């Protein structure tokens, strides 16, 4: 049976369906708990939170569910940069964005004095809090951190966009690996090569990773209904991670405007771009992305680019400006029909069961 897998047993969940962790402030305790309580693995992306906040979030999750849940962090939280050059480029980027600032009636952001939380401090709070699962993107934690996770009974889950990255996770001693195709919404978490040089579709990536590693594989990327989930299981995945479909649910931290853009069919055309954050990510295509893709455009390293565009992103959502807003969405967005997590999860199980009977899994 498709739902009786090594991943389900290792995670202690009834159904091997995982809610994708969202960075920024798109994750919520409410959403993660809803998925865990339904029998899957709820996830909380804690990349934007302090160590103190992470301890609080884990406490809130434990109060909301007695089932396993996942906390996710970014191992690499800064791109390499020249401090002098980046300050000059930030000024140039701010000048390039002045038309949008004027259009939205906002002031440009100042050069950041503090770039936010660091992985080294965040991971200590994760270890102390001992969630059931610790997942990570943009790299692999040190051997010492992975050893400590094993000592404390925390299952580790690393992301891979290539077979080589999957092998690196296995060789480091990571318990499970997420094979994520370029169809996925959000950031491409590549770490061995440039993201642009690591673009593989889920359909081709998953079976190659399954054949290459001995640890269990989780599939992600463009999967939004039971048909896609069943196909991933047939390819050898032991679980499926679904992001955009859960992002569109009322329980997520996405704005109502963002959720409606996904559910109302405006996500027909998505594109990978560095325009909003400086790292390659998939958004609904719009004017801002198109104009930021010109050959002479200045793009800053992460997270400076994200900081430079922060006021545009905030104001565009508040003013319902789809032409300027950063609207994350995967290529499977048009398949989404549900806006409540419990109903989505139930539909995924029903549809996967139906397809599994056809596929013989």
C-alpha positions as CSV (number, residue, x, y, z in Angstrom):
1,X,0.0,0.0,0.0
2,X,1.2,3.5,-0.9
3,X,0.6,4.8,2.6
4,X,2.7,2.1,4.4
5,X,6.2,3.3,3.6
6,X,9.5,3.5,5.4
7,X,9.2,7.2,5.6
8,X,5.8,7.0,7.3
9,X,7.2,4.6,9.8
10,X,10.3,6.7,10.4
11,X,8.3,9.9,10.9
12,X,5.6,8.2,13.0
13,X,2.8,9.5,10.7
14,X,-0.2,7.7,9.4
15,X,-0.1,9.1,5.9
16,X,3.2,9.9,4.0
17,X,2.0,13.4,2.9
18,X,4.1,16.4,4.1
19,X,3.1,20.0,4.1
20,X,5.9,22.0,2.7
21,X,7.6,24.5,5.1
22,X,7.3,28.1,3.9
23,X,10.0,30.7,4.6
24,X,9.3,34.3,5.5
25,X,6.2,34.5,7.6
26,X,4.0,32.2,5.4
27,X,4.1,29.3,7.8
28,X,1.7,29.1,10.8
29,X,1.2,26.9,13.8
30,X,-2.4,26.6,12.8
31,X,-1.6,25.1,9.4
32,X,1.2,22.8,10.6
33,X,-1.0,21.5,13.4
34,X,-4.0,20.9,11.0
35,X,-1.8,18.7,8.7
36,X,-0.2,16.8,11.6
37,X,-3.6,16.2,13.3
38,X,-5.0,14.9,9.9
39,X,-2.3,12.2,9.9
40,X,0.4,13.8,7.8
41,X,3.5,15.8,8.7
42,X,2.9,19.5,9.3
43,X,5.9,21.8,8.8
44,X,6.9,25.3,10.0
45,X,9.6,27.3,8.1
46,X,11.5,29.1,10.8
47,X,14.1,30.8,8.6
48,X,12.9,34.4,9.5
49,X,12.6,33.8,13.2
50,X,14.9,34.3,16.2
51,X,16.1,31.5,18.4
52,X,13.6,32.7,21.1
53,X,10.8,32.7,18.6
54,X,11.6,29.2,17.5
55,X,11.3,27.9,21.0
56,X,8.0,29.6,21.4
57,X,6.7,28.2,18.1
58,X,7.7,24.7,19.0
59,X,5.8,25.1,22.3
60,X,2.7,26.4,20.5
61,X,2.9,23.4,18.1
62,X,3.1,21.0,21.0
63,X,0.0,22.6,22.5
64,X,-1.8,22.4,19.2
65,X,-1.0,18.8,18.2
66,X,0.4,15.6,19.9
67,X,1.5,14.3,16.5
68,X,5.0,14.7,14.9
69,X,5.9,18.0,13.1
70,X,8.8,19.5,11.3
71,X,10.9,22.6,11.8
72,X,12.8,23.9,8.8
73,X,15.8,26.2,8.5
74,X,18.1,27.6,5.8
75,X,21.7,26.4,6.3
76,X,23.1,29.1,4.1
77,X,21.5,32.4,5.1
78,X,23.8,34.8,3.3
79,X,25.3,34.9,-0.2
80,X,29.0,35.7,-0.5
81,X,29.5,39.4,-1.2
82,X,31.9,42.3,-1.0
83,X,30.7,44.7,1.7
84,X,31.9,47.8,-0.2
85,X,30.4,46.7,-3.5
86,X,27.1,45.6,-2.1
87,X,26.5,49.0,-0.5
88,X,27.1,50.7,-3.8
89,X,24.9,48.2,-5.6
90,X,22.2,48.7,-3.0
91,X,22.1,52.4,-3.8
92,X,21.9,51.6,-7.5
93,X,19.1,49.1,-6.9
94,X,17.2,51.6,-4.8
95,X,17.4,54.1,-7.6
96,X,16.3,51.6,-10.1
97,X,13.2,50.9,-8.0
98,X,12.2,54.6,-7.6
99,X,9.4,54.3,-10.2
100,X,7.7,51.6,-8.2
101,X,8.2,53.5,-4.9
102,X,6.5,56.6,-6.5
103,X,3.7,54.4,-8.0
104,X,3.0,52.9,-4.6
105,X,3.5,56.1,-2.7
106,X,6.2,54.7,-0.4
107,X,9.7,55.5,0.7
108,X,12.6,53.3,-0.3
109,X,14.2,51.2,2.4
110,X,17.5,52.2,4.0
111,X,20.6,50.1,3.8
112,X,20.1,47.3,6.3
113,X,21.9,47.6,9.6
114,X,20.9,44.0,10.6
115,X,20.3,41.3,8.0
116,X,18.3,39.1,10.4
117,X,18.8,35.8,12.1
118,X,21.8,33.4,11.7
119,X,21.5,29.7,11.2
120,X,24.1,29.0,14.0
121,X,21.9,30.5,16.6
122,X,18.6,29.2,15.2
123,X,19.8,25.6,15.1
124,X,20.7,25.6,18.7
125,X,17.1,26.5,19.6
126,X,15.9,23.7,17.3
127,X,18.1,21.2,19.1
128,X,17.0,22.4,22.5
129,X,13.3,22.2,21.5
130,X,13.6,18.7,20.0
131,X,10.9,18.7,17.3
132,X,10.1,15.4,15.7
133,X,11.8,16.4,12.4
134,X,14.4,19.0,11.5
135,X,14.5,19.7,7.8
136,X,16.9,22.1,6.0
137,X,17.6,23.6,2.7
138,X,20.5,25.4,1.0
139,X,23.1,23.1,2.3
140,X,23.8,20.4,5.0
141,X,24.4,21.1,8.7
142,X,27.8,20.2,10.2
143,X,28.6,16.6,11.3
144,X,28.3,17.8,14.9
145,X,24.8,19.1,14.5
146,X,23.7,15.9,12.7
147,X,25.2,13.8,15.4
148,X,23.4,15.9,18.1
149,X,20.1,15.4,16.2
150,X,20.6,11.6,16.3
151,X,21.5,11.8,20.0
152,X,18.3,13.7,20.7
153,X,16.0,11.6,18.5
154,X,15.4,14.2,15.9
155,X,14.8,12.9,12.4
156,X,16.8,14.9,9.8
157,X,15.5,15.7,6.3
158,X,17.7,17.4,3.7
159,X,16.7,18.9,0.4
160,X,18.3,18.1,-3.0
161,X,17.8,19.5,-6.5
162,X,20.3,17.1,-8.1
163,X,21.4,13.5,-7.7
164,X,24.8,14.8,-6.4
165,X,23.1,16.8,-3.7
166,X,21.1,13.8,-2.7
167,X,24.3,11.7,-2.4
168,X,25.9,14.5,-0.4
169,X,23.0,14.3,2.1
170,X,23.3,10.6,2.4
171,X,27.1,10.7,2.8
172,X,26.7,13.2,5.6
173,X,24.4,10.9,7.5
174,X,21.1,12.7,6.9
175,X,18.1,10.4,7.5
176,X,15.8,11.3,4.6
177,X,16.2,13.3,1.4
178,X,13.7,15.5,-0.4
179,X,14.1,15.4,-4.2
180,X,12.6,18.7,-5.3
181,X,11.9,19.4,-9.0
182,X,12.0,22.9,-10.5
183,X,8.2,22.9,-10.8
184,X,8.0,23.8,-7.1
185,X,7.0,27.2,-5.8
186,X,9.3,29.2,-3.7
187,X,13.1,29.0,-3.7
188,X,15.3,26.5,-5.4
189,X,17.5,25.2,-2.5
190,X,20.5,24.2,-4.6
191,X,23.9,24.2,-2.8
192,X,26.5,22.4,-4.9
193,X,26.0,24.3,-8.1
194,X,24.1,27.4,-9.2
195,X,20.4,27.0,-9.0
196,X,20.2,27.8,-12.8
197,X,22.5,24.8,-13.4
198,X,20.5,22.5,-11.2
199,X,17.1,22.6,-12.8
200,X,15.6,19.1,-13.1
201,X,11.9,18.2,-13.3
202,X,10.3,16.1,-10.6
203,X,9.4,13.3,-13.0
204,X,13.0,12.8,-14.0
205,X,14.7,13.7,-10.7
206,X,12.8,11.4,-8.3
207,X,13.6,8.0,-9.9
208,X,17.2,9.0,-10.4
209,X,17.6,9.9,-6.8
210,X,15.7,6.7,-5.7
211,X,18.2,4.7,-7.8
212,X,21.2,6.6,-6.4
213,X,20.7,6.6,-2.7
214,X,19.8,4.0,0.0
215,X,18.0,6.4,2.3
216,X,14.3,7.0,1.8
217,X,13.3,9.7,-0.8
218,X,10.5,12.3,-0.5
219,X,9.2,13.8,-3.8
220,X,8.3,17.5,-4.2
221,X,7.7,19.9,-7.1
222,X,4.5,20.6,-9.0
223,X,2.4,18.1,-7.0
224,X,-1.0,19.5,-6.0
225,X,-3.4,16.6,-6.2
226,X,-3.7,12.8,-5.7
227,X,-2.7,12.1,-9.3
228,X,0.7,13.7,-8.8
229,X,1.2,12.1,-5.4
230,X,0.4,8.6,-6.8
231,X,2.8,9.2,-9.7
232,X,5.5,10.1,-7.2
233,X,4.9,7.0,-5.2
234,X,5.0,4.9,-8.3
235,X,8.4,6.4,-9.1
236,X,9.7,5.1,-5.8
237,X,9.2,8.0,-3.4
238,X,8.4,7.1,0.2
239,X,6.5,10.3,0.8
240,X,5.3,13.4,-1.0
241,X,5.7,17.0,0.0
242,X,3.1,19.5,-1.2
243,X,3.7,23.3,-0.9
244,X,1.5,25.6,-2.9
245,X,-1.7,23.8,-2.3
246,X,-1.3,24.3,1.4
247,X,-0.1,27.8,0.9
248,X,-3.4,28.6,-0.7
249,X,-5.3,27.4,2.4
250,X,-6.9,29.8,4.8
251,X,-4.7,28.5,7.6
252,X,-1.4,29.6,5.9
253,X,0.3,32.9,6.6
254,X,-0.1,34.1,3.0
255,X,-2.3,37.2,2.6
256,X,-5.9,36.7,1.4
257,X,-4.9,38.5,-1.8
258,X,-2.1,36.0,-2.4
259,X,-4.3,33.0,-1.7
260,X,-7.0,34.3,-4.1
261,X,-4.4,34.9,-6.9
262,X,-3.6,31.2,-6.6
263,X,-7.2,29.9,-6.2
264,X,-8.8,32.1,-8.8
265,X,-6.6,30.9,-11.7
266,X,-4.1,33.8,-11.9
267,X,-1.2,31.4,-11.4
268,X,-1.4,29.9,-14.9
269,X,2.1,31.4,-15.7
270,X,4.8,31.1,-13.2
271,X,8.5,31.9,-13.6
272,X,11.8,31.3,-11.9
273,X,13.5,34.6,-11.1
274,X,16.0,36.3,-8.7
275,X,14.2,39.6,-8.9
276,X,12.6,39.6,-5.5
277,X,15.1,38.0,-3.2
278,X,18.4,37.6,-5.0
279,X,18.0,33.8,-5.0
280,X,16.2,31.8,-7.7
281,X,12.5,31.3,-6.8
282,X,9.2,30.6,-8.6
283,X,6.5,33.3,-8.6
284,X,3.5,34.2,-10.6
285,X,4.8,36.1,-13.6
286,X,4.2,39.9,-13.6
287,X,5.4,43.3,-14.7
288,X,8.0,43.6,-11.9
289,X,9.6,40.4,-12.8
290,X,9.6,41.2,-16.5
291,X,11.1,44.6,-16.0
292,X,13.7,43.3,-13.6
293,X,14.9,40.8,-16.2
294,X,16.4,43.3,-18.5
295,X,20.1,42.8,-19.3
296,X,21.1,46.0,-17.5
297,X,19.2,45.2,-14.3
298,X,21.1,45.2,-11.0
299,X,20.4,42.2,-8.7
300,X,21.9,42.1,-5.3
301,X,23.0,38.9,-3.4
302,X,20.6,37.4,-0.9
303,X,19.3,38.8,1.4
304,X,20.2,42.3,0.2
305,X,18.0,42.0,-2.8
306,X,15.1,40.9,-0.6
307,X,15.7,43.9,1.6
308,X,15.9,46.3,-1.3
309,X,12.5,45.1,-2.6
310,X,10.9,44.7,0.8
311,X,8.8,47.9,0.7
312,X,7.6,47.2,-2.9
313,X,6.5,43.7,-1.9
314,X,4.7,44.9,1.3
315,X,2.9,47.7,-0.3
316,X,2.0,45.8,-3.5
317,X,0.2,43.1,-1.4
318,X,-1.6,45.7,0.7
319,X,-2.8,47.5,-2.4
320,X,-3.7,44.3,-4.3
321,X,-1.2,45.1,-7.1
322,X,-0.5,41.7,-8.8
323,X,1.7,43.5,-11.3
324,X,4.2,44.2,-8.5
325,X,3.6,41.7,-5.7
326,X,5.8,38.8,-5.0
327,X,3.3,35.9,-5.3
328,X,5.0,32.5,-4.7
329,X,3.3,29.7,-6.6
330,X,4.3,26.3,-8.1
331,X,3.5,25.0,-11.6
332,X,0.7,22.8,-10.2
333,X,-1.3,25.8,-8.9
334,X,-4.1,25.5,-11.4
335,X,-4.9,22.1,-10.0
336,X,-5.7,23.5,-6.5
337,X,-9.4,23.5,-5.5
338,X,-9.5,23.5,-1.7
339,X,-8.9,26.4,0.7
340,X,-9.1,24.5,4.0
341,X,-6.2,22.3,5.1
342,X,-8.4,19.4,6.4
343,X,-10.4,19.2,3.2
344,X,-7.3,19.4,1.1
345,X,-5.6,16.6,3.0
346,X,-8.7,14.4,2.9
347,X,-9.0,15.0,-0.9
348,X,-5.3,14.1,-1.4
349,X,-5.8,10.8,0.5
350,X,-8.9,9.9,-1.5
351,X,-7.5,10.8,-4.9
352,X,-4.2,9.0,-4.1
353,X,-6.1,5.9,-3.1
354,X,-8.1,6.0,-6.3
355,X,-4.9,6.4,-8.5
356,X,-3.0,3.8,-6.4
357,X,-5.6,1.2,-7.3
358,X,-5.0,1.9,-11.0
359,X,-1.2,2.0,-10.6
360,X,-1.1,-1.0,-8.4
361,X,0.8,0.7,-5.5
